[in-house]
Amino acid sequence: MEYIGNKEYWDEKFSNRSDKPLSPEKSLVENINCFKKGSVLDIACGDGRNTLFLIESGFEVTGVDFSDKALARLKMFSKRSNYFVTTKQIDLSFPNSLRNVGIFDNILINHYKLNKDQLIELQNHINDDGILFVSGFGSKHKVDSKIRKEDLIQSIDFEDINNSFELFKYIENQDIRGFFVTYIFRRKKLI
């Protein structure tokens, strides 16, 4: 079974979750000071555990996900806390799916792996000196029925964005869920 990218799996999972959001990603919480003040595009935001944290931290957030169930939950959580959030239902499996998403000061990708073309496209959606924060299952994570080898984030995934982004922080950590990596890039200034 595919875990990342399986809409039916995620729709069912979001439908069966409790009425409380999960805690934000630990790496995001620990590195929030790396973000540039302003706006954030939260790619594959799910039901908003990171989106809500970013809003609480003073950011203007747009969350995109392919699951209408996830986005409905995010809207419910936001309304409950009197937060404003912009949501867009986007299926990232389609080419050019991010083409009209806008331009942001920061982009967060947590537990989702964009393809190389989508990563290159991100340079068109982030301001100079903006932060690209990528976190998820790393190359040492155990492959199983949910997480495939092609879902694991590796340094070679970012080779094609080196002209537009510079890596300034890399983090590895492991817990009971598995092996995780975080890459924090800064958008180079256009000359």
Number of C-alpha atoms within 10 A of each C-alpha: 10 13 15 17 16 13 17 11 14 19 16 13 12 20 13 9 12 8 11 11 15 13 12 15 15 9 19 20 14 9 13 13 10 18 23 17 15 13 22 26 26 23 25 26 26 26 27 27 17 25 26 25 18 21 18 12 13 11 20 20 24 22 25 26 22 22 24 20 19 24 23 17 20 24 19 16 19 17 12 9 11 9 14 14 18 13 19 15 14 18 16 20 12 9 11 11 13 18 12 9 14 11 16 22 22 28 25 23 20 21 22 20 24 19 15 14 12 18 17 18 16 20 19 16 19 22 20 17 18 26 27 27 24 23 24 24 27 22 17 16 20 14 15 11 8 12 16 15 15 11 23 22 25 16 11 8 14 18 12 13 19 13 11 17 24 17 16 11 13 13 11 15 12 13 7 5 9 14 17 21 23 22 20 20 25 23 23 17 11 8 3
